[in-house]
Amino acid sequence: MNRTAEVNRKTVETNIRVAVNLDGTGQAKLATGIGFLDHMLDQIARHGLIDLDIQCEGDLHIDGHHTVEDIGITLGQAFAKAVGDKKGIRRYGHAYVPLDEALSRVVVDFSGRPSLHMDVKFTSGMIGELDTQLVYEFFQGFVNHAAVTLHIDNLKGFNAHHQCETIFKAFGRTLRAALELDPRAAGMIPSTKGSL
């Protein structure tokens, strides 16, 4: 099974290319123009064992909003394309990840129903050049276009860098768990409905 995809998205605000390999080794080639976002996307790749190639030229002279949101959208489209009909996947995944004083929990369902529930109170408005308000926009874009249900909770933490990093690491681990092929369910859709 070849679970790879490439998606290109071009608007007047951003020009994005995303390539994913869901069965990769965690390699990442990232150039978003926002250093801390690159660092977070690298966490998804490394902890999800997903190869990511994300190249973006965005209107950063305005701010990071369009870049971050549109990368979430394009990454979601790539995941939807790569996962295909979802036969044989475990469907659900969850992870708790700590980093020093911070602890986050992320839970995903590749349900076909986009829904984001995020409870994160960042202690800083900016981490490097990333506006922390845009973390929600990234995940909302991903959820809407990957068609998943996603719950993100930062349970503890007072360092915003640590808060954010635990979220993205947990997200990577969660994706890895949900997209793993279950040998006991080979060729089966993980739903009593018969489709997702």
Protein Blocks (a to p, Z undefined) as FASTA:
>chain_A
ZZddddddddfkbccdddddfkbnopacddehpaklmmmmmmmmmmnopacdddddddfk
lmmmlmmmmmmmmmmmmmmmmnmnopoiaoiacddddehjbccddddddehpacdddddd
dfbfbehjacfklmmmmmmmmmmmnopadddddfbdjbfklmmmmmmmmmmmmmmmmmpc
cfklgoiacbfklpZZ
